[in-house]
Amino acid sequence: MCKRFYLLLSVIFVSGLIFVFSGNALAYDGYQNPIRVYLNETSTAPSVTVKQGTYQVVNSGGTVTKTVNAGSSVTLAAGSKLSSVNGDGRFSYGSYEYRGDLTYKSGYVVNTVGLEQYLYSVVMLEIGGYAPGIEALKAQAVAARSYACLKLKTPRNAAYYDILNSTSDQVYRGCSGESEDTAVGKRVHAAVDATAGLVMYYNGALVNAIYMANAGGCTEDASNVWGGDCGYLQGIPCPWDALPFEGDAGSYKSMKMPTGYEWTVTMSFADLAAKLGYGGTITDVSVSHGGSVSDYAKTVTVTGTAGAASFSGTAFRAKLGLRSANLDIVVGKSVAAYKTLSLQYVTSSSFATTFSTSGKMIMINGRGYGHSVGMSQWSACVMAYQGKDYRYILNYFYNQDQNNNNLKIETYK
C-alpha cells in the first residue's frame, strides 16, 4: 500500500511538472475566430501590466517561463507570448488596455483576440460615437466583421499578423476603445452581439466591405479610386449624406448636422507647389474627372516652369491633407479677388506667403469625408434614423443590382 502511494505521488508530481512547464497546459486557445491585430513594431522589449485574470509568459520554444497575476508587470523577451490562462484576461500596453494575448516576435507587437471582442472596439471607434439607435451600428458591425474575416483569409503578414489597428484597415484600441460602461458602448456591444458571426457574401465570395465617413452625396466606383473592378463597390447616389439626424451620445440628444458634406480650401500656387513637391513655379491647375460617377478627381494636373505634373485624385488628396478627392478646383486670377475668402480659409502659416506673392491661388471645392468607396457611414446613420434596418442599409451599399439576390448576409464559414 505504501509503495503504491509513493508511486502515485511520483506520477502526480511528474504530471505537475509537465502541467507547469509544457507551455500549453494553461495556455488558452479557445478564442472564437481569433484575429491577430498589429499594434506596433519596435526593437524595445514591450512592458506589459496584467489588469485582470492570470497570464503565462511562453517563450519561443513553447515553455511557460512565468505566471503573471493581476496587478503585476512583465517585460516580454523576443519571441515570447503573454497568454491568458482562462481567456478572460486583460492587460495594458502603451496607452491602451487590451483583451486576449500579446505576442512579441521579430519586432512585431501583436494582440490576438476573439473576433467579436475585436469588433466591440472597432465599431465603437468607427461609428459608435454618433450612430443613432442600433441599426446603423448593426450595419457597421457586419461590414467591419466582413472586412476582418477577409483579412483572416488574406492576412497582411501571414507569419505574424492579420490586420492593422489603424485607418489603413480598421481603427482598434482594445477595450480602451470600447467605452463599455457608457450607454453608447453598451449599445455597440448589443449591436455586435445581435449580429454575431454574420458577414456578407457576394456571389459566394466574402465582401471587401469598404466604408467611409461621408460620400458627399454619391459613392464612387472602386475601379476609379484604386483600379480593378468589383461588382459590389459601384458608385451610387446617397442623398442622405446631406441630411441631419438626431444623435444620442448616451447622456444627451441633439440634431447632428452633416459632417464633411461640403468643404472649401484655398491656397496660393506657392503653397500648392510646396505641398506637391513641384520644383518650379505653378502657372495653372486642372482637374479631370475621367468618367467618375461622382465628382471624384481621377487626375489633377499642374503646369508651370518645370513642365506638367499629374497626380491621381488619391495622391493629391493625401499630399494636401484634404477630406476627400471628390473635388473641383477654381483658379483665382488675382490674389485681391479672393481676399475675403482668403481671410476666411487660408491658415496663418500660409497667409503671409499668399499675400507676399503676385501669383495665382486656387479654391478647392469638395464634398465628402473619406475615400468615397462603399458604405457611407453618415448615410447609414440617417437611414437608420428614418427607420431602415441594417439589412436594408447593407443591401443598398453592397448590392447595387437589387433585382438579383447576389448579396447574402450569413454566418462566417
N, C-alpha and C positions, 0 to 999 in steps of 0.2 A: 504494500500500500504506500509506504514511504517513498520507494523508488519511483512508483508511478506518479506520485505527487510532484517530485522534483523534475521528472521528465516533462510532465505537463507544464510546470512552471518555466522550464527552459524553452519549451515551444512558444509559450506566451511571450517570453522576453525577446526571443529572436524575432517573432512576428511583430512585436512592438518596434524593434529597431527598423524593420523593413517599412512599417507604417510611417515612421517619422522621417526616415531618410530616403525613401524611394523617389520622392519628388512628385508623385502622382496621387498618393493615397488621400491627401487632404485637399488637393487642388480641385477647384470647382470648374467643371467643363459643361455645365448644363444651360448656358445662355441660349435662349431661343434665337436662331438665326444670328449668331454673333457677328458683329461687324467691327473691323479694325480701323479706328479713326486716327489719322495722323494729327499729332499735336504740335510737334516741332522737331527740328534737327539740331543737335548740339554735341559738342565734344566734352561738355561738362557733365559728369555723372549726376542724374536727377535726384534731388532730395524730395522725399515724399512723407507726408504725415497721414497716418490712418485716422479717420474720423469716426468710422462706425464698423463694427464687426471685427473679425480676425483675419489676418492675411499671412501668407507664407512668401518668403523670398526663395525662388527657384533659380539655380544657376544654369549656365549654358549646357551643362551635362545632364540636366533634369533632376538634380539633387536639391532637396529642401535644405537650405542653409540657416534659415532663421524664421521664427514666428513673431509677428508684429501685431500687437493688440491696439485697440482704440486709444488714442492719446499719445502714441509713440511714433517716432520718426525713423526713417531709414534712408540710406543713400544706395541707389542701385548701381552695381558694377556692370560693366559692359557685358551684354549677352544675357542679362538676368531678367526675371519677371516677378512682379508683385501680384500674387494670385489670391483672390478671395476664397476663403475656406467654404463658406456656405452660399456664395453668390449674392449676399445682401450687403457686402461691404461698400464703404465709401472712403475716398482718400482725397487729399488736397495736393495739387501740384501746380506750381506757379501761382497765378491769381485765382484759380478756379478749383471747385470741388467736383469730383467725378464718381460715378458708379463703376463697377466692373473691375477689370485688371489693368495693369500698366506694364508695358514691355519696353526695354531699352536695348536695342540691337543695332549694330552698325551705325550708331549715331542717331537713329530714329527713336523718338519717344511716341509710343502708340497706346491708345486706350482701346481695349477690347470690351465691348458691352453688348447686351442684347439689343436687337433692332428696335423693339418697341420703346425701350428706355432711351435709346439714342434719339428717337423721334420726339419724346417729351421736350427735349431741349431745342431741337431743330424747329419744330412747329411753333413753339413759343417765340423764338428769336426771328423767324422768318415772317410771321404774320400775326401771332397771338396778341401782340400788344394793342392792335386796333381792330381786330375782326369782331363784327357784331354777331351775337348768337353762336351757334355751334356748327352750322352747315358749312360756312366758309372754312372753319378750322378742320372739318372732316375732309373737305376737298384738298386742303393743303396737306393733311396727313397722308392721304392716298397718293398724292403727287410726290411728296417727299419720300415716301416708302418705295414707290416705284423707281424713283431715281436711285435710291440707295441700293435696292436689290439689283439694279443693272450694274452697279459698281461691284457688288458681290460676285457677279458673273464675269465682269471685266475690270479687275482691280486697277487702281492707279499704279501700284507697285506690288505685283503678285507675291513677292517674297516677304514683304514687311507690312503693307497696309492696303486697305481697300479704297478709302475715301479721305479727302481733305476736310479740315474743320473750318474753312473759310468760304467766301462767296465764289471761289473757284469751283466749289461743289455746293455744300450747304453749311450755313453757319451753325457751329456747335460749341457749347461751353460747358458741357457736362451738366450735372444737376444744378450748378450755379446759374445756368441759363433758363431753368425751368420756372422760376418764381412759383414753386409748387405750393406755397402757403397762401397765395393770393387767389382771389376769385377768378382772375383770368387764367392763372396757372392751373387751377383745378378744372376749368373748362377745357383747357388744352389737353390735360390728362384724359378727360372724359371723351374728347373727340378722337384721340389716338386709340383709346380702349374700344370705342364703339366701332372703329374700322379695323381692328387688329387683324393683321395679316393680309389685308386687301391691297391689291396692286392693279395696275392697268395693263392689259394686253391688247395689242392692235394686230389683227391678222395672226394671232398666235404668238407674237413676239412682245417681250417686255417694252413698255413705252419709256422712252427717254423723256421724262416728264419735266421739261424745262419750264421755268416760270420767272416772272419779273414783277416789279412793284406796280408800274402803271404803263400801259402801252400807248398812251396818248390818243386813244380813240380807235386804233386799229393795230393788230399784231402784224408781224412780218413773216414771210416765208423764211424758214431756216436756211434755205439754199442761197438767199440773198445776203444773209448775215455771215454765215460760216462756210458756205459751199456745201454741195451734197444735197440730195433731195430726201424728203421724209413725208410719207403720206399723211401723218397726223400733226405735223408742225407747219401748217399753212397760215398765211395771213388772212385774218378775218376781222370784220368790224367788231368793236366792243365799246359802244357808246356809253356804257356805264362808267367808263373811266372819268367822265366829266361830271358825274353826279355825286352829291354828298350822301352820307348815311349817318344814322345815329350810332355813335360808338359807345362802348361800355368798357371802361378800364377797371371795373370791379367796385370802385368807390364813387363814381360819378358817371353821368351820361351827358354827352354833348354832340352837337352836329359836327361831323368831321367833313371838312371841305377837301376836294381832290388835291392830293399831294403830287406835284411834279407834272400835272396835266399840261400846263403851258409854262414856258420859261423863256427868258431872254438873257443873252450875254453879249457884251460889247467889248472890243479891244482894238488897239492900234495894230497896224501892219507890223510895226517893230516888235510888239509883244507876240504877235502870231508867229513871226519868223523865229523868235527865240524858243517858243514852246514846241514848234515843229522841227527845230534844228536845221532850218533853212539857212544856207550860207550867204545869201545875198539880200538885196532889198526887194521885198514883195511889191508888185505893182497891181496885181489882180487876183481874185479868188473866184472859183466857180464850183458848183455842185451838180453832180449827175445822179439822178435817182434810178436810172437804168432799168426800168421795168419793175421797180419795187411796188408792193401792194399798198403800203402806207407811204409816208414821205421819207422813208429811210434813205439816207445818203449812201449810195453804193460807192461813190468816189468823190473826193474833194481834191481839186487841183489848184495849186498856187503857181503863179508865174511871176518872174522878176529877173533881176540881173544875173542870177545863177541858173536861169533856164526854168523849165517846168518840173514840178514835183507833185506826184499824185499819192494820195493816201486813201485806204479803204475807210468807209464810214466808222468801222470799229476802231481802227488805229487812230483816226482823227479825234474821235471821242476820248480815247484813252490819253492821248497826248495833251489835250486841253482840259481834261477832267470834267467833261460835260455829263449831264444827267442821262442823255441818250444820243443816238446817232440819227434820230428821227428829226431832221432839221433842214432849214433853208438858210442861206446867207445873203444879206444885203450889204453891198459895198457902199460906204459913205464917200461922197465926192469931196467933202471937206470936213475938217475937224469941227469947225464952228457950227455946221449944220446939225451936229449930234451933241452939241454942248449940254443941252438939258438932259438928254438921255444918258450922256456920259456921267454927269453928276449923280445920276440915279444908280448906274450899274457898274461903272469902272471902279475897281478896287483902288485903295490908296497907293498900293505899291506900283500900280501901272498908271496912275493919274498923271504924274509928272512926265512920264515918257510920252503919253498921249498928247499932251498939250505943248511939249517942247519940240515936236516934230511937225512938219508941214505935210506929212504923208497921210494916206487914207486910213480909214478904220472900217471894221466890219461889225455888223449886228447879226448875231446868230439867233434865229427864232426857232425854238424847238418844242417838242411835245414828248411827254412820257418820261419814265424813270426806269432805266434798265436796258437790256439788250433787245427788247421788243418781240421776243420769240416765246410762244407757248401761252401759259395761263397768266392773265393779268390779275394780280392779287387784289388790286383795288376794285376791278370789275367783279371779282368773286365776292368781295365783301358787300357790294351794292346789290348783287343778285341775291345773296343770302338775306339781306335786309328786306328785299322785295318778296321774299317767300320761296325762292328756289332752293331745292335741296342739293346736296353735294354731288349726287349722280348727274343731275341736270347740268350743273356747273362744269364738271369734268367732261361730259359728253360734248358740251358746247366748244370747249377749247381744244380737245384732243380727238374729236371725231367729226371733222367738218362735213363729211358726207353722211349726214344723219339719216338718210334714207336707207343706208346699209348698216347692218349691225356689226361693224368692224371692230368696235371697241368693246372689250369685256372687262368688267371690274370683278375680280375674283381672287381667291386665296393664292398667295405666292407659292409656287411649286418649283 
